[in-house]
Amino acid sequence: MELVSSIVWSERFVPEQMASMKVRVDQIAMDHQFFTSVVPSWYKSPSEVGAWR
């Protein structure tokens, strides 16, 4: 994931969006249990959502 580079890019090119970028990065980190999991917490497997068979 390019989280660190997203922060750097935002700081250089759209500094007015730094606060919202930090919120997004924090959410991604939490979704992935601070990168102890490659599967985000919101993901549901096809069997969990009743996908087509």
FENURBEL-V285171 format. One record per residue. N is the residue number from 1. SS is DSSP state (H for helix, E for strand, L for the rest). Layout:
BEGIN
<<N	SS> <N	SS>>
END
This chain:
BEGIN
<<1	L> <2	L> <3	H> <4	H> <5	H> <6	H> <7	H> <8	H> <9	H> <10	H> <11	H> <12	H> <13	H> <14	L> <15	H> <16	H> <17	H> <18	H> <19	H> <20	H> <21	H> <22	H> <23	H> <24	H> <25	H> <26	H> <27	H> <28	H> <29	H> <30	H> <31	H> <32	L> <33	H> <34	H> <35	H> <36	L> <37	L> <38	L> <39	L> <40	L> <41	L> <42	L> <43	L> <44	L> <45	L> <46	H> <47	H> <48	H> <49	H> <50	L> <51	L> <52	L> <53	L>>
END
